[in-house]
Amino acid sequence: MSRAGVGIGIVGLGGMGHLHARSLEDLGASVVAGADLVPDQRDRFADEFAARTYETHEGLVVDDDVDAVVVTTPNRFHEPITVDALEAGCHVLVEKPLAHTLESAERVAAAAARSDTVCMVGFHNRHAASMAMFDEQHARGRFGDLTHVEANYVRRRGVPGPGSWFTDPDLAGGGALLDIGVHALDLALYALDFPEIAEVSGVTRTTFGTREEYADPDGFGDNWNAEAETYEVDDSVSAFIRCADGQTISLEAAWATNRDESMDFRVRGTEAGARFDIGDTNMTILEAGTAGCDHYADVDLGGDPSLTGHRTQDEAFLETVVAGTGAETNTVEEALTVQRVIDAIYRSSDLGHSVAIEEPEVPVERRARIK
């Protein structure tokens, strides 16, 4: 099969659906179908891509021209769409998080394990230029043994779609942690090559979204109405993850908080460290030496600005479908580990103390990315 022979169906025809459709079409695939409950969304998609449209996913996944399905719906619907697509023999790229709850994520993972088709999860920041450079430098041993990751995804004011599915726990499953914190957490676990997790401690907060007066200078949530809208999710989280071998992760994520915004990602190693913004093009390596005299050495690496995470991720998905092999990155097993840590953060916050993570029912395949 060639790229042109892969028929793509998109379920969820909002901004993310269009982004994936354009990316996959640019990469040579054929966008043949789309599904969305909203008629205007279906009409716009059909006009742009000359594709058939369906009101629900059931018709799309059995469309003979659809080989691969991209799922960009609210989190609650990831499971039924992904499972139905896999059982229909379609390959699937489902946006992050894997599901809205751990139990739902486990059912998706079980369906993927039963299927002979590809299932990947949309953690695109792994494929940004900054992370690609980090991977290569790590593979060369430049950082030594990795010891700690500081992962930040913090907005000063940036609650998405106030009153929409993002702030409805039944549809989203959580707030800032499941929306943007999941990106930072996945990247941290990926950087450490998904180590065994020993203990998780976390605190989630709902501070700003329930206020009658919510300052929003940037107009991020231009339809804000605290009295009329549903807001029962977290808008910030602080967490600490301790790994079985002593590695640690500190996580800060927020839709709204009184501090400067940050997507700062820092990795400490025994020989050197790395600093970059999540999803960015550039990276700084931090070292120290004794040549001539004791000194610091900060090396700035400028990556290829055309290497975007979404496009590279979509290309990896498309190439895996064409090759007919198992996924080597963005695997369901990795996404299930991320979901288990998220669940542990929420449980820790509810209980007021650290918690352990049980071994997953679907075994996590350790990647041999770093030798």
C-alpha positions in Angstrom: 0.0 0.0 0.0 1.2 3.5 -0.8 0.4 6.7 1.1 -2.1 7.7 -1.6 -3.9 4.4 -1.1 -4.7 5.1 2.5 -8.2 6.5 2.9 -8.6 8.7 6.0 -11.8 9.3 7.9 -11.9 12.0 10.6 -14.3 11.8 13.5 -14.8 15.2 15.1 -14.6 18.0 12.5 -13.5 20.9 14.6 -10.1 22.6 14.6 -8.1 19.5 15.4 -10.0 17.4 12.9 -9.2 19.9 10.1 -5.6 20.1 11.3 -5.1 16.4 11.0 -7.0 16.2 7.7 -4.8 18.9 6.1 -1.6 17.4 7.4 -2.4 13.9 6.2 -3.6 15.1 2.8 -0.3 17.1 2.5 1.6 13.9 3.3 -0.1 12.1 0.4 -3.1 10.3 2.0 -6.6 10.6 0.7 -9.1 12.2 3.1 -12.4 10.5 2.1 -14.8 10.8 5.0 -15.7 12.8 8.1 -18.2 12.5 10.9 -19.7 15.2 13.2 -23.0 15.8 15.0 -23.0 19.4 13.8 -24.4 19.9 10.3 -22.3 23.1 9.7 -19.1 21.3 10.6 -20.0 18.5 8.1 -20.7 21.0 5.4 -17.5 22.9 5.9 -15.5 19.7 5.9 -17.2 18.3 2.8 -16.5 21.6 0.9 -12.8 21.7 1.8 -11.9 18.0 1.3 -14.6 16.8 -1.1 -15.3 14.0 1.4 -18.4 12.1 2.3 -19.8 13.0 5.7 -21.7 11.2 8.4 -23.6 12.4 11.4 -22.1 9.7 13.6 -19.0 7.5 13.4 -20.9 4.2 12.9 -21.3 4.7 9.2 -17.8 6.1 8.7 -15.9 3.1 10.2 -17.6 0.7 7.9 -17.1 2.9 4.8 -15.2 0.7 2.3 -12.9 3.6 1.4 -11.9 4.3 5.0 -8.6 2.5 6.0 -7.6 4.7 8.9 -9.6 6.8 11.4 -8.5 9.9 13.3 -10.5 10.6 16.5 -10.7 14.2 17.7 -13.9 14.2 19.7 -14.4 15.1 23.4 -12.6 12.6 25.7 -15.7 10.7 26.7 -16.3 9.5 23.2 -12.7 8.3 22.5 -13.5 4.8 23.7 -16.7 3.9 21.7 -15.3 5.4 18.5 -11.8 3.9 18.8 -13.1 0.4 19.7 -15.7 0.4 16.9 -13.1 1.5 14.4 -10.6 -1.1 15.5 -13.3 -3.9 15.4 -14.2 -2.7 11.9 -10.6 -3.3 10.8 -9.5 0.4 10.7 -6.2 1.8 11.9 -6.7 4.5 14.5 -5.0 7.7 15.6 -6.9 8.9 18.7 -6.1 12.3 20.2 -4.8 12.6 23.7 -5.7 11.6 26.4 -6.5 8.0 25.6 -9.9 8.4 27.4 -11.7 10.4 30.0 -11.2 7.8 32.8 -8.7 5.1 33.5 -11.3 2.4 33.2 -12.3 3.6 29.8 -8.6 3.8 28.8 -8.1 0.2 29.8 -11.0 -0.9 27.6 -9.4 0.9 24.7 -6.1 -0.7 25.4 -7.7 -4.2 25.5 -9.4 -3.6 22.2 -6.1 -2.4 20.6 -4.4 -5.5 22.0 -7.1 -7.7 20.3 -6.8 -5.9 17.0 -4.5 -6.6 14.1 -4.5 -2.9 13.1 -2.5 0.1 14.2 -3.6 2.2 17.1 -1.6 5.3 18.1 -2.3 8.2 20.5 -1.8 11.9 19.7 1.1 13.1 21.9 2.6 15.3 19.2 5.1 17.2 21.3 7.4 14.1 21.3 8.0 14.9 17.6 8.9 18.6 17.9 12.4 19.6 16.8 13.5 20.3 20.4 12.6 16.7 21.5 14.2 15.2 18.4 17.5 16.9 19.3 17.2 15.8 22.9 16.6 12.2 21.8 19.7 12.2 19.7 22.0 13.8 22.3 20.7 11.4 24.9 21.3 8.5 22.6 24.9 9.6 22.3 25.3 9.7 26.1 25.7 13.4 26.4 23.5 13.8 29.5 24.7 10.7 31.3 22.1 9.1 33.5 18.9 11.1 33.7 17.8 12.0 37.2 14.9 14.5 37.2 12.5 16.2 34.8 10.8 19.5 35.5 7.7 19.8 33.3 5.6 22.9 33.1 2.5 23.7 31.0 1.1 26.8 32.7 -1.3 29.5 31.5 -1.8 32.6 33.4 -5.4 32.9 32.1 -6.5 30.3 29.5 -9.6 28.3 30.4 -10.7 26.7 27.1 -14.3 26.9 26.0 -15.8 28.0 29.4 -19.0 26.0 29.8 -18.1 23.7 26.9 -17.2 20.0 27.2 -13.7 21.0 28.4 -15.2 22.1 31.8 -17.7 19.3 32.1 -16.3 16.3 34.0 -18.7 13.9 32.4 -17.3 14.7 29.0 -13.7 15.6 29.7 -13.0 13.5 32.8 -10.9 16.3 34.2 -9.6 19.8 33.6 -6.2 21.4 33.2 -4.4 18.1 34.0 -6.2 16.1 31.3 -6.2 18.9 28.8 -2.6 20.3 28.9 -0.9 18.7 31.8 -1.1 15.4 30.0 1.2 16.8 27.3 3.9 17.7 29.9 3.5 14.4 31.8 3.7 12.3 28.6 6.9 14.2 27.5 8.5 13.7 30.9 7.8 9.9 30.9 8.9 9.7 27.3 12.2 11.5 28.1 12.9 8.9 30.9 11.9 6.0 28.6 8.8 5.2 30.6 10.3 4.0 33.9 8.5 2.0 36.5 6.5 4.4 38.7 6.8 3.8 42.5 4.7 6.6 44.0 2.6 9.6 42.9 1.7 12.7 45.0 -0.5 15.5 43.6 -2.8 18.3 44.5 -5.5 19.6 42.1 -7.3 22.9 42.6 -10.4 24.6 41.3 -9.8 28.3 42.1 -10.6 30.6 39.2 -13.2 29.0 37.0 -16.0 29.2 39.6 -15.6 32.9 40.3 -18.4 35.2 39.2 -15.7 37.8 38.1 -13.0 36.1 36.1 -10.3 38.4 34.7 -9.4 37.3 31.2 -7.3 40.0 29.6 -6.4 38.0 26.5 -10.0 37.0 25.8 -9.1 33.3 25.8 -12.6 32.3 27.0 -14.7 34.9 25.2 -18.0 33.3 26.1 -17.3 33.2 29.9 -20.4 33.1 32.1 -19.6 31.6 35.5 -23.2 31.6 36.7 -24.7 29.8 33.7 -21.8 27.4 32.8 -20.7 24.0 34.1 -17.3 24.2 35.8 -16.5 21.2 38.0 -13.0 20.4 36.9 -9.5 21.4 38.1 -7.8 24.5 36.7 -4.4 23.8 38.2 -2.3 20.9 39.5 1.0 20.3 41.2 2.4 16.8 41.2 5.5 14.8 42.1 6.2 11.4 40.6 8.9 9.1 42.1 10.2 6.3 39.9 11.4 2.9 41.2 15.0 3.6 40.2 15.2 7.0 41.9 14.3 9.2 38.9 11.7 11.9 39.7 9.3 14.2 37.8 7.8 17.5 39.0 4.7 18.6 37.2 3.0 22.0 37.1 -0.1 22.5 34.9 -2.7 25.2 34.9 -5.4 26.9 32.8 -5.4 29.8 35.2 -3.1 30.8 38.1 -1.3 33.9 39.4 2.1 33.3 37.9 3.8 33.9 34.6 2.9 31.5 31.9 5.4 28.7 31.1 6.0 25.7 28.9 9.4 25.2 30.3 10.8 21.7 30.2 14.1 20.9 32.0 15.9 17.6 32.2 18.8 16.9 34.6 21.5 14.4 33.9 24.7 13.4 35.7 26.8 14.8 32.8 24.6 17.6 31.4 21.1 19.0 31.4 18.7 20.2 28.8 16.2 23.1 28.7 13.5 23.9 26.1 9.9 24.9 25.8 7.5 22.1 25.1 6.8 21.9 21.4 9.5 24.4 20.5 12.2 24.3 17.8 15.3 25.1 19.9 17.1 23.5 22.9 19.9 24.6 25.3 22.4 22.0 26.7 23.8 23.0 30.1 27.2 21.6 31.0 30.2 22.4 33.2 33.9 21.7 32.7 37.4 22.1 34.0 39.4 22.7 30.8 41.5 25.8 31.4 39.5 26.7 34.4 36.2 25.7 36.0 33.5 26.9 33.7 29.9 26.6 32.6 29.1 25.7 29.0 25.7 26.5 27.6 25.2 25.3 24.1 22.2 26.5 22.0 20.9 24.2 19.3 18.6 25.6 16.7 16.3 23.0 15.1 14.6 22.9 11.8 11.5 25.1 12.1 9.6 23.1 9.6 9.8 20.0 11.9 6.4 20.4 13.6 5.1 17.9 16.1 1.7 17.4 14.5 3.0 16.8 11.0 5.8 14.5 12.1 3.4 12.5 14.3 0.9 12.2 11.5 3.7 11.1 9.2 4.7 8.4 11.7 1.1 7.2 11.8 0.8 7.1 8.1 4.1 5.3 7.6 3.1 2.7 10.2 -0.2 2.1 8.4 1.6 1.8 5.0 4.3 -0.6 6.4 1.7 -2.8 8.2 3.9 -3.0 11.3 3.2 -2.3 15.0 3.6 1.2 16.3 7.1 2.1 17.6 6.0 5.4 19.1 2.8 7.0 20.6 1.7 3.5 21.6 -1.5 2.7 23.4 0.6 1.0 26.1 2.5 4.2 26.8 -0.8 6.3 26.8 -2.2 3.8 29.3 0.8 4.5 31.6 0.2 8.2 31.3 -3.5 7.7 32.1 -2.6 5.6 35.2 -0.3 8.4 36.5 -3.1 11.0 35.9 -5.6 8.8 37.8 -3.0 8.5 40.6 -2.7 12.3 40.8 -6.4 12.7 41.1 -6.6 9.9 43.7 -3.7 11.4 45.7 -5.4 14.8 45.7 -8.7 13.3 46.9 -7.0 11.2 49.6 -4.5 13.8 50.8 -1.4 11.6 50.6 0.8 9.9 48.0 -0.4 6.7 46.3 1.1 3.8 44.4 0.3 2.7 40.9 -0.9 -0.8 40.2 0.6 -2.8 37.4 -1.4 -2.3 34.2 -3.6 -5.2 33.0 -2.2 -4.6 29.5 1.6 -4.9 29.8 3.6 -1.9 28.8 6.2 -2.7 26.2 9.5 -1.0 27.1 10.9 0.8 24.1 14.5 0.2 23.1 14.9 3.9 22.0 17.9 4.7 24.2 20.7 2.1 24.4 
